[in-house]
Amino acid sequence: MLFPTGHRGAATPAPVVPSTGRLTPLGLDQVRITGGPWARRQEVNATATLAHIEHWLEREGWLGNFDLAVSGGLAEKRRGREFSDSEVYKLLEAMAWELGRRPDEDLQSRFDAIVLRVSAAQEPDGYLGTRFGRPGQQPRYTDLEWGHELYCQGHLFQAAAARARTGRADDLLVDVARRSADHVCATFGADGNQGICGHSEVEVGLAELGRALGEPRYLAQAALFVERHGHGVLADIEFGRSYYQDVVPVRQSEVLHGHAVRANYLAAGAVDVAVETGDTELLDAVAGQWARAQARRTYVTGGQGSHHQDEAFGDDWVLPPDRAYSETCASVGSVMVSWRLLLARGGVEYADAIERALTNVVATSPAHDGQSFFYANTLHQRVPAEHVDTDVVSKRAEASLRAPWFEVSCCPPNVARTFASLAAYVATVDDGGVQLHQYAPAEIRAELPSGERVELDVVTDYPADGRVEVRVVAAPAGDWTLTLRVPAWSASARVRVDDGLVREVGPGLVAVPGPRTGGVVVLDIDAAPRFVVPDPHIDAVRGCVAVQRGPEVLCLESVDLAAVELGAGAGARGGTGRGVDDVVVDTAVPPWEVDGTVYVRAGVLGAGDGAGAGAGDSNGAGWPYTAADDVAPRPRPELHDVPLVAYHDWANRGPATMRVWLPTL
Amino acid sequence: MLFPTGHRGAATPAPVVPSTGRLTPLGLDQVRITGGPWARRQEVNATATLAHIEHWLEREGWLGNFDLAVSGGLAEKRRGREFSDSEVYKLLEAMAWELGRRPDEDLQSRFDAIVLRVSAAQEPDGYLGTRFGRPGQQPRYTDLEWGHELYCQGHLFQAAAARARTGRADDLLVDVARRSADHVCATFGADGNQGICGHSEVEVGLAELGRALGEPRYLAQAALFVERHGHGVLADIEFGRSYYQDVVPVRQSEVLHGHAVRANYLAAGAVDVAVETGDTELLDAVAGQWARAQARRTYVTGGQGSHHQDEAFGDDWVLPPDRAYSETCASVGSVMVSWRLLLARGGVEYADAIERALTNVVATSPAHDGQSFFYANTLHQRVPAEHVDTDVVSKRAEASLRAPWFEVSCCPPNVARTFASLAAYVATVDDGGVQLHQYAPAEIRAELPSGERVELDVVTDYPADGRVEVRVVAAPAGDWTLTLRVPAWSASARVRVDDGLVREVGPGLVAVPGPRTGGVVVLDIDAAPRFVVPDPHIDAVRGCVAVQRGPEVLCLESVDLAAVELGAGAGARGGTGRGVDDVVVDTAVPPWEVDGTVYVRAGVLGAGDGAGAGAGDSNGAGWPYTAADDVAPRPRPELHDVPLVAYHDWANRGPATMRVWLPTL
């Protein structure tokens, strides 16, 4: 059953527009973020990041590859890795959303110019790709494991879906994508090549393009690709087939596994297929995988993936903060999955997860100026991150340092397309009313499925303050419900309608029945800083606490430590002096906030007892393991007020060490 | 100053024979291990492992590559990775030591046959290697970063040194190595190719061959290679030049870093060069690197390397047990370095480190039958290790499962050459007498530098029992001293000579002056099991203890857990039931031993309180991080006597989960 009823794919300018599901998304034309941190991120994205990406794509020749396809010499002169085309498509998607959010003549003409160059490289049969198939190049689809040909075309499809949904279904990009998708269906259909792509993305791309263009064939092809996974279709490799989710069929898998970006992209495509075909078994399977991944394979930041080697999920509970890979793109992918499950099922846990990943991973990646990025997002930096030359491509994708560009540069345009479409994740509607999922100053000008209008203004200083005021500019005539999310991290919350009674509410969904035009609904969430403790199965952070204020995970950064009198060298490099790794926190004193800064009460390990000096271990014996009966009780250190900083703000003040998880006294 | 005085390189059948230094090694003809676990390891090595390795070298065609070099077709038909020649050389070295330990006609003829095939492949100018330089192959030395050409030849040199020292300086292998070394010197000399090898080994190989043959040119070439490191000689790569120790000159480096095997091999070669040239600065530098690596970058097992991706040391204190790489070969390399520093300086810490690495890493690698091996030695297995097909090459070198052979199969022959030469690490002599470093039943028939004979029999059940009896079969005529090592892990020790007074001694060196012929020196080391606690900087094991009995690190293995009534599913797979990851230890009760088995008092996390069930996290909320003020105090679990097993014995009883570090109650 494909697009059974009420096809609305092309009508809503939003990244995911299922034809059915518990909740209905609102487009960028219905929700506008008007202020606060997210509006600032969108502004930096629009005014700096898009041009930054375009500059590097040009400079590194990844855009030029499309020109070479026309002028010849691609085999000899092509630049970039096998997936470099996809970065161009992600930029186009980001530009499309940005144009949908706020038309801009200059941006429009830059967009058109890139599309022209891309379209010129398309081959007569619809195939699009600069790495394979031309004279002197390896033949098409001869390296499904690593070639990324379908992956690249999948990103083309997502870009075209964005374009079609922002009112330009007759666009050249849409036409190019349609021909490419037709080519993919003709090549990989039920009777064709039975392969899959080593990097999932074509599934979600086909499903979305199918929805946007009302083309069931694309969705059917997406379903084929999803189902082919898990049967050993691809070659066995050093990392095993689980790396590309080709060991267990998607509908039988119990948890997200393997390469974390691939896993999330595949799950997103599987949800799209499940929703459009009414495949409850498949939807249940992905929901179960999502739940176990959240419960056992996700960092406190919402980040995923603890293996550097294969950029993969570790086993359950393997979440070392200092070896966190937590790739930015994995969190972009996790937002894609969570949002799809939220639309399909409505569970508040999905919106909680989206807030967490957006706040603490996606927003952590770019520097404040939007022109350098973390690829990996460590939770513990033991040696100061180096200053990166802003004019050099970073060699190592896995480095925990912000760089302007990478040899593998998936993250910058992935952040850009997410920020440009951020307003789409704020609210949804259903037959009963409006659901507010994310809090930011916003204008919501929505239409209910009944056709009735709802207009809301959200006024808030969230997340600095937990008070969210929803002003009802225009209520529908009949009964309706405003549903608000009380985040799982909140200690308590209260809701009040107009001058009515204050009602205490717990984490979850709060239904506010029928506020009237001119009315105000006030949700007060306790966003005071709190200590967070890990499940005892997470070995790597046993005996530690994290500090969270509202949705923001905080961290201790060495630049702040230097200002506190914590003994000699407390702010120094971790190597021989004392730094963030020597701090222990007194959990008897809850964290507190003064003028927007959160403090903890903390001391320095071994300070004043003569230990820890020199190049040896802290017991001075040259061997860091001591018989328990030989250990003297540790003297209680002198305590100080130590400031923390939001994790997403760290590493914006020069080289520093940092830790999210703080050992307790 | 090369081989300044008293060249004894060819006279002593031992792996390292410096011409100067604090202590003088004894050869395999002077020390024989007569019983106990090490004798059993040597027996299995001789009767099973050597033939096993030979079988796989033949089967995989790595031996056949040498034949192809003669018959032609190497470019098309060569098999194995670029370093496969080195495994043949390491087997030859192991065979040479074994033949030196105990002559055997069959082994001798197998050795000769392999040497013949190797020698036939040597080119007229001395170059030896099957991967480069022949028609259709890449030219020689065009890929110093990854080609391993000098690495392979370095292992040839070590094998030839073993052969020369075990009484066969006129051997064909020695001749082949000499011509290869001459070629290397001619090619990479002061005025030649200024390159180094991406994988260190040629340094130590040249130094040892130079010593064995009394050829200062080889040592001078080794010195050149050591000094060239650290100047960016090799290309920058994804892992950075620190991967192959090409960022900081060896004499300026503060700690072992980068690829852990490369780092140790280079350090070993640097010590050889420093000792032979009287370069105190270089020796101090390596000793400092060794000390900081031991203090901050070594697992409790003595294992080194916590990165899977680049098989490298992590930063200081990065020692996650579940992501321990702890490659077998890195510990073989660390024994090489420690032994060289012990000979040069005499410090007891080097012998402690050798005991630790041999007992808990090198001995852990092979299964009891000596025919399958761990490549990596994890300290925490969360999911049961799979049974490995004994007839299949293991694809993934990093797997924590014993396999008969690997695509990268450096570890099996590395273990074999170490075991075959084990007796050389037991004792040394100096002008004053004899030093006993490692304890095993042994016969020592040594000659002091003065020319006087000393004959000792060591009688002991070590490490099962801490009592070591040294029977003086023949004492030298004049004053002499027997020096015994009291291991750092011991709580206390007593020494008694004949029927004399018992003397309490602490960890370190104990000098026993002049025991007479017929006398007995008894050292009683307290080898009772003890809890060991980690330095608080090692984040990954905070709140945990390990248990050590004598030199042996113990672990909890799920097969033992199943027999204890620890609640439903305690022995089950880590995924959903309760297993080793749910056990918490009561440290108020010290570990104890009954009939050779060590027990701890322990309970099961969350047992009986309804938590931990299902696929979610243990707080049941689907998210494993909880606000501290929402956490209920954990009920004290019911306690049981839980048996542990020696870490080197684990995974010999079928698929199992395991952990070395145990969380405390």
Chai-1 contact restraints between the chains, C-beta under 6 A:
chainA,res_idxA,chainB,res_idxB,connection_type,confidence,min_distance_angstrom,max_distance_angstrom,comment,restraint_id
A,E238,B,R396,contact,1.0,0.0,6.0,A-B,restraint_1
A,A291,B,G622,contact,1.0,0.0,6.0,A-B,restraint_2
A,R292,B,A615,contact,1.0,0.0,6.0,A-B,restraint_3
A,A295,B,G616,contact,1.0,0.0,6.0,A-B,restraint_4
A,A295,B,D617,contact,1.0,0.0,6.0,A-B,restraint_5
A,A295,B,G622,contact,1.0,0.0,6.0,A-B,restraint_6
A,A295,B,P624,contact,1.0,0.0,6.0,A-B,restraint_7
A,V300,B,Y625,contact,1.0,0.0,6.0,A-B,restraint_8
A,H308,B,Q309,contact,1.0,0.0,6.0,A-B,restraint_9
A,Q309,B,H308,contact,1.0,0.0,6.0,A-B,restraint_10
A,Q309,B,Q309,contact,1.0,0.0,6.0,A-B,restraint_11
A,D315,B,R382,contact,1.0,0.0,6.0,A-B,restraint_12
A,D315,B,V383,contact,1.0,0.0,6.0,A-B,restraint_13
A,V318,B,D322,contact,1.0,0.0,6.0,A-B,restraint_14
A,P320,B,P320,contact,1.0,0.0,6.0,A-B,restraint_15
A,D322,B,V318,contact,1.0,0.0,6.0,A-B,restraint_16
A,R382,B,D315,contact,1.0,0.0,6.0,A-B,restraint_17
A,V383,B,D315,contact,1.0,0.0,6.0,A-B,restraint_18
A,R396,B,E238,contact,1.0,0.0,6.0,A-B,restraint_19
A,R530,B,A627,contact,1.0,0.0,6.0,A-B,restraint_20
A,F531,B,A628,contact,1.0,0.0,6.0,A-B,restraint_21
A,V532,B,Y625,contact,1.0,0.0,6.0,A-B,restraint_22
A,V532,B,A627,contact,1.0,0.0,6.0,A-B,restraint_23
A,V533,B,T626,contact,1.0,0.0,6.0,A-B,restraint_24
A,V533,B,A628,contact,1.0,0.0,6.0,A-B,restraint_25
A,V533,B,V631,contact,1.0,0.0,6.0,A-B,restraint_26
A,P534,B,Y625,contact,1.0,0.0,6.0,A-B,restraint_27
A,D535,B,D617,contact,1.0,0.0,6.0,A-B,restraint_28
A,D535,B,S618,contact,1.0,0.0,6.0,A-B,restraint_29
A,D535,B,P624,contact,1.0,0.0,6.0,A-B,restraint_30
A,P536,B,L605,contact,1.0,0.0,6.0,A-B,restraint_31
A,H537,B,D581,contact,1.0,0.0,6.0,A-B,restraint_32
A,A540,B,A540,contact,1.0,0.0,6.0,A-B,restraint_33
A,R542,B,R542,contact,1.0,0.0,6.0,A-B,restraint_34
A,R542,B,G543,contact,1.0,0.0,6.0,A-B,restraint_35
A,G543,B,R542,contact,1.0,0.0,6.0,A-B,restraint_36
A,G543,B,G543,contact,1.0,0.0,6.0,A-B,restraint_37
A,D581,B,H537,contact,1.0,0.0,6.0,A-B,restraint_38
A,L605,B,P536,contact,1.0,0.0,6.0,A-B,restraint_39
A,A615,B,R292,contact,1.0,0.0,6.0,A-B,restraint_40
A,G616,B,A295,contact,1.0,0.0,6.0,A-B,restraint_41
A,D617,B,A295,contact,1.0,0.0,6.0,A-B,restraint_42
A,D617,B,D535,contact,1.0,0.0,6.0,A-B,restraint_43
A,S618,B,D535,contact,1.0,0.0,6.0,A-B,restraint_44
A,G622,B,A291,contact,1.0,0.0,6.0,A-B,restraint_45
A,G622,B,A295,contact,1.0,0.0,6.0,A-B,restraint_46
A,P624,B,A295,contact,1.0,0.0,6.0,A-B,restraint_47
A,P624,B,D535,contact,1.0,0.0,6.0,A-B,restraint_48
A,Y625,B,V300,contact,1.0,0.0,6.0,A-B,restraint_49
A,Y625,B,V532,contact,1.0,0.0,6.0,A-B,restraint_50
A,Y625,B,P534,contact,1.0,0.0,6.0,A-B,restraint_51
A,T626,B,V533,contact,1.0,0.0,6.0,A-B,restraint_52
A,A627,B,R530,contact,1.0,0.0,6.0,A-B,restraint_53
A,A627,B,V532,contact,1.0,0.0,6.0,A-B,restraint_54
A,A628,B,F531,contact,1.0,0.0,6.0,A-B,restraint_55
A,A628,B,V533,contact,1.0,0.0,6.0,A-B,restraint_56
A,V631,B,V533,contact,1.0,0.0,6.0,A-B,restraint_57
